[in-house]
Amino acid sequence: MRGKARLGLFLFALLAGFVLASVTYRFSREEFIVDNCLSAKHGSFDYAKMSCDLVENHIYIPYEVRHPHDKQIAIVSLVTFAVLVFGYRFLRSDS
């Protein structure tokens, strides 16, 4: 029974870690793309089309506006991951 519980906790922790990694990846990727446009190409980033525009100037749209739920998703997945890892270690050390 403990083996199944540990496996379940491990799989859910893996899922929570994947969700956290995907949010982190999206944020980092967008930061890199925008920075590359602004610094390397000296253009203006069009957040509506997610592309670099070398002709027109575009207004800045914060990440929190473009992805309003990412902060909550990251916090929930981080807390879930921590709780599941703690539970997994607790069950493991109890054996």
BADOZA-621187 format. One record per atom (N, C-alpha, C, CB): residue number from 1; residue in three letters; atom name; y negated, z negated, x negated. Coordinates in pm, whole numbers, plus 50000, padded with zeros to 5 digits. Atoms other than C-alpha are relative to their C-alpha. Glycine has a CB too. Example, Ala and Ser with C-alpha at 12.3 -4.5 7.8 and 13.67 -1.06 7.14 Angstrom:
<atoms>
    k    r   a      v      w      u
    1  ala   N  50119  50000  49911
    1  ala  CA  50450  49220  48770
    1  ala   C  49880  50000  49910
    1  ala  CB  49997  49875  50099
    2  ser   N  50119  50006  50082
    2  ser  CA  50106  49286  48633
    2  ser   C  49891  49927  50077
    2  ser  CB  49954  50142  49959
</atoms>
This chain:
<atoms>
    k    r   a      v      w      u
    1  met   N  50120  50000  49918
    1  met  CA  50000  50000  50000
    1  met   C  49874  50000  49914
    1  met  CB  50000  49880  50093
    2  arg   N  50117  50004  50089
    2  arg  CA  49757  49914  49718
    2  arg   C  49980  50133  49929
    2  arg  CB  50015  49888  49898
    3  gly   N  50009  49869  50066
    3  gly  CA  49837  50245  49551
    3  gly   C  49928  50101  50087
    3  gly  CB  50138  50051  49964
    4  lys   N  50068  49908  49908
    4  lys  CA  49727  50437  49860
    4  lys   C  49853  49963  50017
    4  lys  CB  50070  49999  50136
    5  ala   N  50139  50044  49988
    5  ala  CA  49413  50226  49893
    5  ala   C  49921  50039  49876
    5  ala  CB  49994  49847  50022
    6  arg   N  50068  49961  50124
    6  arg  CA  49325  50286  49528
    6  arg   C  49977  50150  49995
    6  arg  CB  50081  49955  49879
    7  leu   N  50016  49855  49999
    7  leu  CA  49386  50658  49567
    7  leu   C  49890  50041  50097
    7  leu  CB  50132  50068  50039
    8  gly   N  50104  49971  49903
    8  gly  CA  49168  50666  49879
    8  gly   C  49861  49967  49947
    8  gly  CB  50025  49925  50129
    9  leu   N  50129  50038  50059
    9  leu  CA  48887  50478  49704
    9  leu   C  49960  50096  49889
    9  leu  CB  50006  49857  49946
   10  phe   N  50029  49906  50109
   10  phe  CA  48915  50706  49404
   10  phe   C  49954  50134  50054
   10  phe  CB  50124  50020  49912
   11  leu   N  50038  49870  49944
   11  leu  CA  48897  51021  49617
   11  leu   C  49863  49996  50067
   11  leu  CB  50105  50046  50101
   12  phe   N  50133  50013  49939
   12  phe  CA  48599  50896  49817
   12  phe   C  49892  49983  49894
   12  phe  CB  49997  49881  50098
   13  ala   N  50095  50014  50110
   13  ala  CA  48426  50793  49493
   13  ala   C  49975  50135  49935
   13  ala  CB  50051  49897  49896
   14  leu   N  50014  49867  50055
   14  leu  CA  48492  51140  49359
   14  leu   C  49911  50087  50089
   14  leu  CB  50138  50065  49983
   15  leu   N  50083  49926  49905
   15  leu  CA  48339  51291  49674
   15  leu   C  49854  49956  49992
   15  leu  CB  50053  49983  50142
   16  ala   N  50137  50051  50010
   16  ala  CA  48032  51064  49652
   16  ala   C  49937  50044  49869
   16  ala  CB  49998  49846  50012
   17  gly   N  50051  49953  50129
   17  gly  CA  47994  51153  49284
   17  gly   C  49967  50148  50003
   17  gly  CB  50101  49973  49891
   18  phe   N  50027  49857  49988
   18  phe  CA  48015  51523  49368
   18  phe   C  49871  50024  50078
   18  phe  CB  50118  50071  50068
   19  val   N  50122  49985  49920
   19  val  CA  47744  51489  49635
   19  val   C  49877  49964  49915
   19  val  CB  50006  49910  50128
   20  leu   N  50109  50041  50087
   20  leu  CA  47520  51302  49391
   20  leu   C  49973  50104  49891
   20  leu  CB  50031  49864  49937
   21  ala   N  50015  49897  50105
   21  ala  CA  47583  51562  49120
   21  ala   C  49939  50127  50057
   21  ala  CB  50136  50031  49935
   22  ser   N  50055  49877  49943
   22  ser  CA  47502  51849  49357
   22  ser   C  49851  49986  50029
   22  ser  CB  50075  50036  50128
   23  val   N  50143  50023  49977
   23  val  CA  47166  51696  49457
   23  val   C  49925  50000  49867
   23  val  CB  49977  49865  50075
   24  thr   N  50062  50003  50132
   24  thr  CA  47086  51628  49091
   24  thr   C  49992  50139  49940
   24  thr  CB  50078  49906  49907
   25  tyr   N  49998  49864  50052
   25  tyr  CA  47185  51982  48996
   25  tyr   C  49892  50085  50067
   25  tyr  CB  50138  50063  50020
   26  arg   N  50100  49920  49928
   26  arg  CA  46966  52137  49268
   26  arg   C  49860  49964  49953
   26  arg  CB  50013  49979  50152
   27  phe   N  50132  50044  50046
   27  phe  CA  46665  51928  49163
   27  phe   C  49972  50052  49860
   27  phe  CB  49990  49848  50004
   28  ser   N  50019  49957  50139
   28  ser  CA  46713  52005  48793
   28  ser   C  49984  50151  49989
   28  ser  CB  50116  49954  49915
   29  arg   N  50006  49854  50003
   29  arg  CA  46770  52375  48856
   29  arg   C  49864  50050  50047
   29  arg  CB  50110  50060  50087
   30  glu   N  50131  49959  49949
   30  glu  CA  46454  52410  49065
   30  glu   C  49889  49964  49903
   30  glu  CB  49974  49936  50136
   31  glu   N  50100  50039  50099
   31  glu  CA  46251  52217  48808
   31  glu   C  49998  50098  49883
   31  glu  CB  50026  49856  49949
   32  phe   N  49991  49906  50111
   32  phe  CA  46376  52450  48535
   32  phe   C  49942  50136  50038
   32  phe  CB  50146  50016  49955
   33  ile   N  50050  49869  49956
   33  ile  CA  46301  52765  48736
   33  ile   C  49849  50000  50013
   33  ile  CB  50064  50039  50134
   34  val   N  50145  50009  49983
   34  val  CA  45949  52651  48827
   34  val   C  49931  49987  49865
   34  val  CB  49962  49880  50090
   35  asp   N  50060  50018  50133
   35  asp  CA  45874  52535  48472
   35  asp   C  50005  50129  49919
   35  asp  CB  50072  49888  49925
   36  asn   N  49987  49872  50070
   36  asn  CA  46001  52863  48331
   36  asn   C  49894  50099  50049
   36  asn  CB  50141  50058  50020
   37  cys   N  50099  49909  49943
   37  cys  CA  45773  53056  48566
   37  cys   C  49860  49962  49953
   37  cys  CB  50007  49998  50154
   38  leu   N  50136  50043  50032
   38  leu  CA  45464  52845  48496
   38  leu   C  49972  50002  49851
   38  leu  CB  49976  49860  50054
   39  ser   N  50025  50013  50143
   39  ser  CA  45504  52787  48123
   39  ser   C  50033  50126  49921
   39  ser  CB  50079  49885  49944
   40  ala   N  49956  49885  50080
   40  ala  CA  45697  53083  47986
   40  ala   C  49935  50130  50045
   40  ala  CB  50151  50013  50005
   41  lys   N  50052  49873  49948
   41  lys  CA  45571  53360  48213
   41  lys   C  49853  49993  50040
   41  lys  CB  50082  50045  50118
   42  his   N  50140  50022  49960
   42  his  CA  45228  53211  48297
   42  his   C  49971  50061  50137
   42  his  CB  49904  50059  49895
   43  gly   N  50016  49949  49865
   43  gly  CA  45278  53303  48660
   43  gly   C  49977  49887  50098
   43  gly  CB  50121  50081  50042
   44  ser   N  50013  50096  49892
   44  ser  CA  45250  53128  48994
   44  ser   C  50132  50003  50077
   44  ser  CB  49877  50032  50093
   45  phe   N  49871  50005  49932
   45  phe  CA  45564  53009  49169
   45  phe   C  49980  50003  50150
   45  phe  CB  50079  49874  49959
   46  asp   N  50003  49987  49854
   46  asp  CA  45609  53118  49531
   46  asp   C  50116  49920  50056
   46  asp  CB  50006  50150  50044
   47  tyr   N  49895  50089  49950
   47  tyr  CA  45801  52830  49691
   47  tyr   C  50064  50052  50127
   47  tyr  CB  49944  49862  50024
   48  ala   N  49943  49943  49878
   48  ala  CA  45854  53022  50015
   48  ala   C  50113  50098  49967
   48  ala  CB  49892  50071  50083
   49  lys   N  49900  49901  50041
   49  lys  CA  46047  53297  49835
   49  lys   C  50084  49952  49882
   49  lys  CB  49933  50130  49964
   50  met   N  49934  50054  50118
   50  met  CA  46159  53079  49540
   50  met   C  50006  50104  49889
   50  met  CB  50142  49951  50035
   51  ser   N  50007  49899  50106
   51  ser  CA  46040  53342  49295
   51  ser   C  49867  49986  49925
   51  ser  CB  50015  50142  50059
   52  cys   N  50119  50003  50084
   52  cys  CA  45786  53382  49020
   52  cys   C  49914  50121  50034
   52  cys  CB  50038  49999  49850
   53  asp   N  50094  49894  49966
   53  asp  CA  45478  53584  49110
   53  asp   C  49895  50007  49889
   53  asp  CB  49933  49976  50139
   54  leu   N  50094  49983  50110
   54  leu  CA  45269  53722  48826
   54  leu   C  49866  50054  50045
   54  leu  CB  50059  50092  49897
   55  val   N  50124  49941  49950
   55  val  CA  44997  53865  49051
   55  val   C  49919  49900  50082
   55  val  CB  50031  50125  50085
   56  glu   N  50072  50091  49908
   56  glu  CA  44904  53619  49329
   56  glu   C  50017  49855  49958
   56  glu  CB  50050  50018  50143
   57  asn   N  49993  50143  50022
   57  asn  CA  44834  53248  49312
   57  asn   C  50053  49935  50128
   57  asn  CB  49861  49942  49959
   58  his   N  49938  50065  49885
   58  his  CA  45047  53027  49543
   58  his   C  49976  49850  49995
   58  his  CB  50151  50030  50005
   59  ile   N  50023  50144  49994
   59  ile  CA  44997  52671  49662
   59  ile   C  50129  49926  49962
   59  ile  CB  49953  49958  50142
   60  tyr   N  49888  50084  50039
   60  tyr  CA  45219  52391  49535
   60  tyr   C  50059  49932  50123
   60  tyr  CB  49956  49895  49895
   61  ile   N  49930  50070  49893
   61  ile  CA  45478  52259  49780
   61  ile   C  50094  49901  49934
   61  ile  CB  50079  50101  50095
   62  pro   N  49917  50101  50068
   62  pro  CA  45632  51928  49665
   62  pro   C  50148  50011  50037
   62  pro  CB  49949  49860  50033
   63  tyr   N  49855  49996  49979
   63  tyr  CA  46008  51898  49630
   63  tyr   C  50039  49921  50124
   63  tyr  CB  50072  49944  49877
   64  glu   N  49967  50084  49885
   64  glu  CA  46014  51621  49892
   64  glu   C  49973  50071  50133
   64  glu  CB  49920  49870  49994
   65  val   N  50029  49923  49878
   65  val  CA  45862  51861  50147
   65  val   C  50104  50110  50018
   65  val  CB  49858  50062  49993
   66  arg   N  49901  49892  49992
   66  arg  CA  46104  52142  50063
   66  arg   C  50139  49949  50029
   66  arg  CB  50001  50078  49871
   67  his   N  49867  50060  49979
   67  his  CA  46409  51913  50064
   67  his   C  49981  49854  50044
   67  his  CB  50088  50009  49870
   68  pro   N  50039  50135  49955
   68  pro  CA  46316  51611  50279
   68  pro   C  50112  49896  49998
   68  pro  CB  49946  50008  50137
   69  his   N  49890  50096  49991
   69  his  CA  46662  51451  50286
   69  his   C  50070  49973  49867
   69  his  CB  50101  50049  50099
   70  asp   N  49932  50015  50128
   70  asp  CA  46760  51476  49919
   70  asp   C  49992  49858  49945
   70  asp  CB  49943  50096  49900
   71  lys   N  50013  50135  50054
   71  lys  CA  46625  51133  49825
   71  lys   C  50096  49905  50071
   71  lys  CB  49855  49950  50015
   72  gln   N  49909  50086  49924
   72  gln  CA  46819  50960  50105
   72  gln   C  50145  50032  49967
   72  gln  CB  49975  50014  50150
   73  ile   N  49864  49960  50034
   73  ile  CA  47133  51159  50026
   73  ile   C  50039  49947  49863
   73  ile  CB  50014  50154  50005
   74  ala   N  49971  50048  50135
   74  ala  CA  47110  51068  49658
   74  ala   C  50019  49849  49999
   74  ala  CB  49886  50040  49904
   75  ile   N  49988  50146  49997
   75  ile  CA  47057  50698  49731
   75  ile   C  50130  49957  50067
   75  ile  CB  49880  49937  50074
   76  val   N  49876  50035  49928
   76  val  CA  47341  50680  49984
   76  val   C  50123  50034  49915
   76  val  CB  50007  50073  50136
   77  ser   N  49883  49963  50079
   77  ser  CA  47582  50867  49758
   77  ser   C  50012  49913  49875
   77  ser  CB  49992  50149  49960
   78  leu   N  49994  50088  50117
   78  leu  CA  47487  50652  49456
   78  leu   C  50053  49862  50037
   78  leu  CB  49862  49988  49936
   79  val   N  49954  50132  49955
   79  val  CA  47536  50326  49648
   79  val   C  50147  50008  50040
   79  val  CB  49915  49949  50119
   80  thr   N  49861  49981  49960
   80  thr  CA  47860  50457  49800
   80  thr   C  50090  50012  49878
   80  thr  CB  50014  50123  50089
   81  phe   N  49922  49984  50124
   81  phe  CA  47985  50564  49458
   81  phe   C  50019  49866  49930
   81  phe  CB  49930  50100  49905
   82  ala   N  49992  50130  50069
   82  ala  CA  47904  50223  49307
   82  ala   C  50093  49904  50073
   82  ala  CB  49860  49938  49988
   83  val   N  49915  50090  49921
   83  val  CA  48073  50032  49592
   83  val   C  50147  50041  49988
   83  val  CB  49957  49999  50149
   84  leu   N  49863  49952  50009
   84  leu  CA  48383  50250  49578
   84  leu   C  50060  49978  49861
   84  leu  CB  50007  50148  50036
   85  val   N  49950  50026  50135
   85  val  CA  48414  50223  49201
   85  val   C  50027  49851  49981
   85  val  CB  49899  50050  49893
   86  phe   N  49978  50145  50007
   86  phe  CA  48375  49844  49227
   86  phe   C  50127  49962  50076
   86  phe  CB  49878  49923  50057
   87  gly   N  49879  50027  49923
   87  gly  CA  48641  49835  49499
   87  gly   C  50125  50048  49931
   87  gly  CB  49990  50064  50136
   88  tyr   N  49886  49946  50074
   88  tyr  CA  48872  50054  49294
   88  tyr   C  50036  49909  49883
   88  tyr  CB  49970  50143  49949
   89  arg   N  49974  50089  50116
   89  arg  CA  48833  49830  48989
   89  arg   C  50052  49864  50046
   89  arg  CB  49871  49981  49917
   90  phe   N  49953  50125  49947
   90  phe  CA  48882  49519  49203
   90  phe   C  50148  50007  50038
   90  phe  CB  49916  49959  50120
   91  leu   N  49859  49983  49963
   91  leu  CA  49208  49652  49346
   91  leu   C  50088  50021  49877
   91  leu  CB  50016  50119  50096
   92  arg   N  49924  49972  50121
   92  arg  CA  49317  49768  49003
   92  arg   C  50025  49873  49920
   92  arg  CB  49927  50102  49915
   93  ser   N  49986  50122  50080
   93  ser  CA  49254  49434  48832
   93  ser   C  50081  49894  50073
   93  ser  CB  49864  49944  49963
   94  asp   N  49926  50095  49919
   94  asp  CA  49422  49246  49118
   94  asp   C  50151  50022  49989
   94  asp  CB  49956  50009  50144
   95  ser   N  49857  49965  50005
   95  ser  CA  49758  49418  49058
   95  ser   C  50077  49914  49904
   95  ser  CB  50018  50143  49962
</atoms>
